[in-house]
Amino acid sequence: MERLETKDLELFLAVARNRSISRTADQLYMSQSTVTNRLQRLERDLGCQLFTRTPGGVQLTEEGKRIYPLAERMVDLERRMLEPSKRAVRTLRVMSGRAFVSTDVPKCLHQILQVAEVRLQVRMGMYEDMVEALIGNQVDFCFLGEPIHHPRVRLIEYPPDAIDLVVPRGHRFVHDLPSIGALAEEPFIAFADTTAPFRRRIAMLLAKYNVYPDVRMELDSIDGIKAMVAQGLGISLLPRRTLHDAEAKGCGGHPLVGSALLPAYLPGVSGCH
């Protein structure tokens, strides 16, 4: 017996399903003579007749009926062997505070992708939402500004970050900030979520110097705060890690004497690899 051609077996299966050589030829854009010749070659290779002619077309012989499921299995096996591996790719679920999503998160995820084949699902959230999602096993790890103390949570601490003064170009504080107390004289743009770790730390820092800023605007977007500052609508205090593009946006970040450092944490559920 000659080696069977899978393409001939596929043609045999198509003719058996259609019960017609002409219909199969039309579907496969082949001539009827080509279909007939290839079926005859397959019959010679197998040493048996596969079809008998009927008034309406063709039908399988008893040998054809026996070979049909075997041909299906052979075609399917070859298809599966030639397919690229389709291993299940794990989804890594990540949540981040807004202070980290454009800085630490991309760097960390880039490092992960160098050593692991995963699909990434990233979303932002407030501190309480992230704690709930992490404890509830809805995410694998988070980027937070405060630690989570829980027996199922493993914590990694990032290097702390400074709080910088953000002012528009040409502002008088660029060259001369008399004292932190002078911030009370300026309209202030604050991050809207009062529970956000860095918002609380900023409030504590200012209260330490008896400074209670004149909050004229609150936004839940750090990029939005920078844009408002650039337009001269007020000043702000933001984590230094978020100010890498401040100059390009028309504002600047300046070290604040006496500023506290903002810690950063990467908590994940124990057992998450």
C-alpha positions, 0 to 999 in steps of 0.5 A: 500500500502506498502512503495515504495522502491526508488531502485525499482522505479529506476529499473522501470525507467531503464526497461522503458528506455531500453524497455527490462528486459534482457538488464537492467539486464545486465547493472545493473549486476543483474539476469533477475529473480531478475529484474522480481521479483522486478518489480512484487513487485512494481506492487503489491505495486502500485496495477497495471500492469506497463509493457506488453510484446512485441516481442522485449521486454516490453513496458509501460502500460497506468498506467505505462506511468502515473507513469513514470514521478512521479517515476522520480520526486520521485527518483530525490527528494530523490537524492537531499535530500541526496546530501550534501549541495552545497552552492555557495562558494564565491571566495575572490580575493587577490593581493599582492606585493612580500614583503608580499606574503610569510609573511603577506598574509598567516597569514591574509588568515589563519585568514579569513578562520577561520571565513569565508567559501571562496575560495581564489585566490591569485596573485602577482602584481606590485603597479600600477597593484594592484591599477588598479585591485582594483579600477576596481573591479578585486580584493577584497583587496591587500597588498601594501607598499603605501596607495591608496587614493580613495573614494571607497577604505577602508584602513587598516594600518599594523605595519611598518617594518624596512629595513635591510642590507642583506649580505652573511655569513662571510661578514665584515659588519656582525660585523662592518658597519662603516657607511651607506656610506660604502654601496657604496663600495660594489656591490649592488643587487636591486629589479628590479621594480623601482616603487615598494614602498620599492625600492623607500624608499630604494633609498630615504634612501640612497640618504639622506646619499648621498649614490648611490650604485653600482647596479650590478644586478636587480631581480624581486624576493626577494627570488632571491635577497637573493639567489644571496647575499648568493652566494656572488654576492653583498649585498642588502637592504630588508624589515625585514618581508622578511628575516625570512628565510635568515639564512637558505638561507645562508645570514643574515639580520642586522639592519641598523642604521638610517633605515626608517620604511616601512609602509604596507597597506591592501586596499579593495573596500568598501562594500567588506565583 
